[in-house]
Amino acid sequence: MSTKDEDARAEYAGLYPDAPTAGPSVIIDAPPSFEETVGHVALNIDETSVPEGGEEPPPDFTPYEAEFVLSGSDTVISHDGHLNQDGEALYRFLLSQASKPPTYLLHCQGTHQETRTRWVHHTNQQGQTESRTETDTVTVTDFDFYIDIGRNIVSGPVHWSVGDNEPAYRGKMIKELDFPHERCKATRAEKKFTDLWQKERTNKGLPPWIGPEWRDRAGVDALREGRVLKSSKTLRQWADEYCASPKYLKEFQYQKIVYGWNIQALTSAIRAAIVSTHYRGTLKIDFETTADKIFIRPDNKLSRILSKGWVKFVLIITLIYFPFVWLFKRFHSRGGGRWVVCGGAYALKCYQTSPGDNPGLGGGELQLSTNKAGMTPDFVRQTDGGILKLVGAREGEWFREWEGTIRSAVTSRLQSKEPMVLPDHLVPNSPAMLLDGY
């Protein structure tokens, strides 16, 4: 690391002696909660609770219909010139697109290898017919199906941002840390630490604003007290910074993340259910997210050409993209730059404050209160800030509903690209409705 970077880190450490030098930000006092967040397009939730530290809603503004296209994975890509010049327009475009939740699917696939032998006949130079055997190994698909998990999203989006001391793309082609007076290149150790934590956070179903200090705490408070907008800049300020950049191949990315369920534990449960059917092939279980990214790129011919996947592929195999385009993006002062600093979070389950709750209730009073409200203690939590109620289905409840359907799909060798949306026992049987006594 350069001396300049070391001086900046030393100055930062002096200003913030308790802050870590790498990894996610420490928990600080949360700013006042915002009263409004972008609503969920597919849901009608009257009481939406959002973690503190959110973005203030923008004032009324004349709608602007920006140009954009959808890629094969429903990724939004816009080269609209106005979005590259007006930070307010870019900010509102992101809010508008964030109102559409991502697609979140469970993908289960089972395969096995088969060795097949066949006779091949040919005529030799003497005109005689000869036969020989050829052996081929092929992959046979036993089952391949999808289940729509995204239908269980109950709240969102919550707009979040990356902390200043987390490695992220902030206008260059390298990951940086954002110190008070300058930005410094992140070290390999800092990037590795952050990558490992992000993977663990995803597996445990934690919100994207939760840092590794969560391990040292327990309970719901540890999740609710984390600051959502951890960056020293607001989302609007990041949009302004992007628009002010003169780079030809710059890119602003907004990422949608689904959280709330312990994916690691759920994957193990699904695997055990499939194995219980005596299946012994190669098993693949993935949670796939699509329609989860928004890209804003400049309105110029070079940027538009490189946004076409097939063009970029041709440039790569002809050794034009590497090294020429890559070197231009990396080292030219007006080459490339990336901003990957913010996104939206969508909950499969979360705890929300119930209106009128009394934070002073004791254990016995809490039991009585929840019984009167028709809620069991499993669905409420007593915290220092009051009583929280669980919103959304827990992963165990979802699995109990779907376990039989998953087993049935495996044994029947189901292969379908169309995601299932209801478990078998909830699929209506129209002819049966006509039966007397059904």
ABEGO torsion letter per residue (X at the ends): XBAAAAAAAAAAAAABAABBABEBBBBBBBBBBBABBBBBAABBBABBBBBBGBBBBBBBBBBBBBBBBBBAAGBBBBABAAAAABAAAAAAAAAAAAABBBBBBBBBBBBBBBBBBBBBBBBBAAGBBBBBBBBBBBBBBABBBBBBAAAABABOBBBBBBBAABBBBAGBABBBBBBAABBBBBBAAAAAAAAAAAAAAAAAGBBAABBAAAAABBEAAAAAABBABABABBAAAAAAAAAABABAABBBBBBBBBBGBBAAAAAAAAAAAAAAAGBABBBBBBBBBBGABBBBBBBBAAAAAAABAAAAAAAAAAGAAOAAAAAAAAABAABBBBBBABBBBBBABBBBBBBGBBAABBAAAAAAAAAAAGBBAAABBBBAAEBBBBBEBBAAAAAAAAAAAAAAAAAAGBBBABBBABBAAABBBAAAAABBGX
